[in-house]
Amino acid sequence: MDANDDPEEDHLTSYDVQLSIQESIEASKTVFYPERFVPLSDQNRKLVEAIQQGHILELQECVKYKHALDEADEKGWFPLHEAVVQPVQQILEVVLDASYKTLWEFKTSDGETPLTLAVKAGLVENVRTLLEKGVWPNTKNDKGETPLLL
């Protein structure tokens, strides 16, 4: 009997190869995903702070830095996501007017769109503003829900 014909050794070799592949996949995940987000700029931090605190005049100054509107935090929230859950409608209007329309459909890391966030927050005026500006009402979140179903 040839040493290469041992079924137990073949099984161990196969197991070793599978384990090696699995370890390689796990290692590549840690390489690509933990630092997925670029550090936020100072302008973005000031912008989000103005949104959260309801400082409209400061917000109007901050939105002049367009790049700050395109930065997402570790939750995948852009300034627009922050604005839609704030009760002051004017904050949302300032951010919408300053944002590129492509951002209007962006999802958070949890898969929520700006419109689904506004609906879930119960902010009817923000929902109305988003729809009037042209946000698509049929965009689904990652759970397959449209704002109309919420």
C-alpha positions in Angstrom: 0.0 0.0 0.0 1.3 3.4 -1.0 1.7 6.1 1.7 -0.3 8.5 -0.6 -3.3 6.2 -0.6 -4.0 6.6 3.2 -7.7 7.8 3.5 -7.1 9.2 7.0 -4.1 11.3 5.8 -6.2 12.5 2.9 -9.0 13.5 5.3 -6.5 15.4 7.5 -5.0 17.2 4.5 -8.4 18.2 3.3 -9.3 19.5 6.8 -6.0 21.4 7.0 -6.7 23.0 3.6 -10.2 24.0 4.7 -9.0 25.4 7.9 -6.3 27.4 6.1 -8.9 28.8 3.7 -11.2 29.7 6.6 -8.4 31.4 8.5 -7.4 33.3 5.4 -10.9 34.6 4.9 -11.2 35.7 8.5 -7.8 37.4 8.4 -8.8 39.3 5.2 -12.0 40.6 6.9 -10.0 42.2 9.7 -7.7 43.8 7.1 -10.5 45.4 5.0 -13.3 46.3 7.4 -12.2 47.7 10.8 -10.8 51.0 9.4 -13.5 51.3 6.8 -14.4 54.9 7.6 -12.0 57.8 7.0 -11.5 60.0 10.0 -14.1 62.8 10.0 -12.9 66.3 9.3 -13.2 69.2 11.8 -15.7 70.8 9.4 -17.9 67.7 9.5 -17.8 67.5 13.3 -18.8 71.2 13.5 -21.6 70.6 11.0 -23.0 67.7 12.9 -22.8 69.5 16.2 -24.7 72.5 14.7 -27.4 70.1 13.4 -27.7 68.3 16.7 -27.8 71.5 18.8 -30.2 73.3 16.4 -27.8 76.2 15.7 -29.1 77.3 12.3 -26.8 80.3 11.8 -23.7 78.2 12.5 -25.1 75.4 10.3 -25.4 77.9 7.4 -21.7 78.6 7.7 -20.7 75.0 8.0 -22.6 73.8 4.9 -20.3 76.0 2.8 -17.7 73.2 3.2 -19.4 70.8 0.8 -16.9 67.9 1.6 -18.2 67.9 5.2 -21.7 66.9 3.9 -20.1 63.8 2.1 -18.6 62.3 5.3 -20.2 59.5 7.2 -19.5 58.6 10.8 -18.9 55.0 12.2 -22.6 54.3 12.0 -22.7 55.3 8.3 -24.7 58.4 9.2 -24.1 61.4 6.9 -25.1 64.9 8.1 -28.4 64.5 6.2 -29.3 61.5 8.4 -28.7 63.6 11.5 -30.8 66.4 10.1 -33.8 64.3 9.3 -34.2 63.2 12.9 -34.0 66.7 14.3 -37.4 68.4 15.0 -36.4 71.8 13.5 -37.5 71.6 9.9 -35.3 74.5 8.8 -32.2 72.5 9.8 -33.3 69.8 7.3 -34.0 72.3 4.6 -30.5 73.9 5.0 -28.8 70.5 4.8 -30.9 69.4 1.8 -30.3 72.5 -0.1 -26.5 72.2 0.4 -26.3 68.4 -0.3 -25.9 66.7 -3.6 -29.1 64.8 -4.6 -27.2 61.6 -4.7 -26.8 61.7 -0.9 -30.6 61.8 -0.5 -30.9 58.0 -0.9 -27.8 57.0 1.0 -28.3 54.4 3.7 -26.9 54.2 7.1 -24.9 51.1 8.2 -28.2 49.8 9.6 -29.7 50.2 6.1 -32.0 53.2 6.9 -32.6 55.9 4.3 -33.1 59.5 5.3 -36.9 59.2 4.6 -37.3 56.0 6.7 -35.5 57.7 9.6 -37.8 60.7 9.4 -40.9 58.4 9.3 -39.6 56.3 12.2 -38.9 59.5 14.2 -42.5 60.6 13.6 -41.4 63.9 12.1 -44.2 64.6 9.7 -42.9 68.0 8.5 -39.5 66.5 7.8 -41.1 63.7 5.8 -43.2 66.2 3.9 -40.1 68.3 3.2 -38.1 65.3 1.9 -41.0 64.3 -0.4 -41.4 67.9 -1.7 -37.7 68.1 -2.5 -38.0 64.9 -4.5 -36.7 62.1 -2.3 -38.0 58.9 -3.8 -40.7 57.4 -1.5 -40.2 53.8 -2.7 -36.6 53.3 -1.7 -36.4 50.3 0.6 -34.3 50.0 3.7 -32.3 46.9 4.3 -35.3 45.2 5.9 -37.3 45.6 2.6 -39.5 48.3 4.1 -40.5 51.4 2.2 -41.4 54.6 4.1 -45.0 54.1 2.9 -45.1 50.8 4.9 -43.9 52.3 8.1 
